[in-house]
Amino acid sequence: MTSIYTKPCDIDPEHIRLASEFLAEQGVSEFFYGITTKALMPATNEFKKLRRRMPKEMLKARYGICSSDSIRIYRHRYLQHFASGDEAYFDKNLPGLNIWRDPDYSGGKGEQFKRLMDEFSIVSRALWLLPIKYNPDWYAVFVMFSPLDRKTLSQKLNANREQIDYQLKLYSSLFNEQCIAQLNPISNFNCLSPKAIQVLELTAQGYSCEEIGEKLVMTESGVHYHQNRLKELFNAKNRAQLVSFAHSLGVLD
């Protein structure tokens, strides 16, 4: 079996259980939670990887929160083999509830796609996008899966829309508080090299360029290069602002 790149976040299973039980009452059998970006990121944003939300890019997410390991397997197989041909995946989604259109099984991979959905007892899908405090261009997203038909799921979710929105915001805040270092898109989608992250962490700890170079076996000019590049990426004017921005975006604990 192909290894799955996206790993479960380090979070108390009790929080996932409570969220799963609440969503089950709304007709949702499984969910996947992560932090995504707006489809059109501002041109001033230097993290180019965050502007791409194609299936192959989403497949590379390092971490996510799953209601079960089963749905993590489904997500991997769906993104790897079927998302690129699923028109619903590319529909524009707005803040709040988005019910996905029914899957189209008429294409070349239609039969295989249908078998995948049947294997995991998924009939309909929905997204719930929520704003988060870390960045106005990021969304918390609950991807929800249901054995109910699209119409029935839509009726159930819309009937309790305000309550669900309120509760999901609470769960989102809880998940982010525990896992933002893993979930924030900058780290999660590998926008920074391991070396750049090391330089950033040591900079935040107050080490000088000379000391960072000694610790990482780098030249002082190499440290300066990484720091200057990091300041460009975070639109920071100096080291203090760089560290502050990295903390506020969840890149540093």
N, C-alpha and C positions, 0 to 999 in steps of 0.2 A: 504494500500500500504506500502511496506517495506520502512523504512526511508533510505535516501541516506546519506552515511557518508561524501563523498567529497562535500565540500561547495565551492561556487564561491569566488574567491579572491576579496578583497576590491580594486577595480580599477575603474577608470573613464569609464563609459559605452561608451563614445565617442571613446575611443581607440579600444574597441572591435568592434564597428560599422565600423570603418574605415578598420580594418583588415578583417572583414567579407565581406565588399564591394569589397576589392581588390581580395580576394580569390574567390568570386562569379564570377568575370570576368574570372577566370581560370577554372571554372567548379566545384568548391568546394562549396557545399551548407552549410556545418557546419564544425566547428573545435573544438578541445579540445587542450589546451596548458598546458604543465607542464615541469618539469625538471626530467629527468631520469638518470640512471647510465649505464655505460658499462655493457654488459652481464657478463663479467669476470672481476671483480674488483681485484686490486692488493692484494696479501695476507697480505701486511702490513697494509691494511685498517682495522681498528678495528670495524667499524660500520657494523656488520654482516648482519643487515637487508637490507643494501643497495646492497648486493650481490644477493638478491632474487628478481626476477621480475615476479614471478608467479601471475596469475590473482587475487588470494585471497589477495596477498600483495598489488597489485596495487589498489585494491578495497578500501584499508584502507587509501589511500592518504587523508590527511585532507583538502587540497585545490587544486583547479585547475582553469584555465580560460576557460570559455565556450562561444561559439558564441551564445548560447541560453540555456535556462533551459531544453529545449527538449533534446538536445544532452547530457546533464548531466544525464538525466534519462536513455537515451539509453545506455550510457557508463556503468552505474551501472548494468543494467539488462544484458548487454552483458558480463561483467566481472563475474557477479554472476552465470550466467547459461550456457554460451556458449563458452567463451574464452578457457577454458581448453580443449575443443574438437575441436577447430578451428586451424588447422595446420598453417594457415597464421600467427596467433599470435606468433608462436614460430620460424618463419623464422628469419635468421640473417639479421639485418638491418645495413646499412653502412651510414656514414655521407652524408647528402644531401637527394635527393629524393629516396623514396622506394615505389613502387607500390605494394600493397598486391595482392596476387593471389585471384582469385574468391572464394567466400565462397563455402564450400562443404555442401550441404544440404541432403546428402545421409545417414547420421548417425541416431542414435536413436532420437536425438533432432532436426533433420533436418527440419521438418515441422515447429516446434516452432521457430527455428532460422530464417527461411524464413519469417514467419509472423512478427517477430521483425523487420527485415530489411525492409519489405514492409510498416510496420506501420510508420517508420521514413523516408521512401522514400530514402533508401540507397541501391545503387547497387554496388558501388566500394569504395575502401578505399586506403589511402596512408599515409605515414609518411614522415616528413621532419625533419631530425636530424641536429642540428646546435651546434657547439662548443660554450662554454660560458667561461667567464673569471674566474669564481669562483673556478673551479676545473677541471683539464684536464681529469678526469674520469667521468665527468658529461656531459650530452647533454640537450640542449633545444629541445623539440619535439612538432611539430604541427601534431596532428592526424587529418587527413582530410577525409571528407565524401562527396560522390557525387551521384547524381541520374543518372550520365552518366555510360555507360558500361566501363569496365576496359580499353579497347583499346582506346576509345575516350578520357578518362581522361588522360591516359598516353601520348597521342599525344599532348594534350593541355598543360600539365605541362612541357613536354620536349621541346616544341616549345619556351617556354618563361623561360627556366630554370634559366638563369643567372639573369634576372630581378626579378624572384620570389625569388631566393636565397637572393639577395640583400635586397629586401623589407622585407622578413621574418626576416632577421637579425636585421633590424631596429625595427620591431615590438617586437622581442624577447628582445632586449635591453630595450625597453620602458616598457614592461611587467615586466622584472626583476628589473628594477630600482624602480618600484612602489610596487612590491610584493615579493621581494626576501626573506623576513622574513617568508612569508607563503609558498613560492614555494621551497625553498632549501630542498633537500631530507632528511637532518638530522632531521629537525623539522617536515617536511611534513609526514615522515614515522615513526614518534615516536621513533627515535633512542635514545632519551634522556628522562628520567623521568621528570615529572613536578618539582620535588624537585631539580634534577640536574640542570635544567634550571634556577630555582630561585637562586641557589648557583652561577651559572655562571654569571647571571645578576648582582648580588650584588658584586661579585668579580670584575667585569668590572667597577663597580661604585666606587671601591677603598676601600670597607669596609674590615676590618680585619676579621680573622676567628672568633674571639670572638664576634664581632659586628654582623656578619652574623648569628652565633648561636643564639644570643638574638632575632634577627628579625624573624628567622624561627623556634624558639623554638626547637633548636637542640643542642646537645653537641658539644664542639669544635672538638672533635675527629671525630664526624659525618661529620662536615664541611670539615675537612682534608681528610676524606675518599672520599667524592664527588669530591673535587678538584684534588686529586691524580688520581682518575678514569677518570676525564675529561681530564687531561693531557695525560693519556695513550691513550684515544680515539682520541684526536687531535694530538697525537705525539708531544706534546709541552714539552719543558724542564723546563719551569717555568710559573708563573702566567702571566707575561707580554706577553709571547709568546702564552699562551692559549687564552688570550683575543684578541690578534692580529689575531690569526687563526680563532677564532669564528666570528670576524667581517668580515674577508675576505671571509668566506664561507656563509655569510648572516644569520648566526644563531643569531647574535646580530645586532640590528639596528645601 
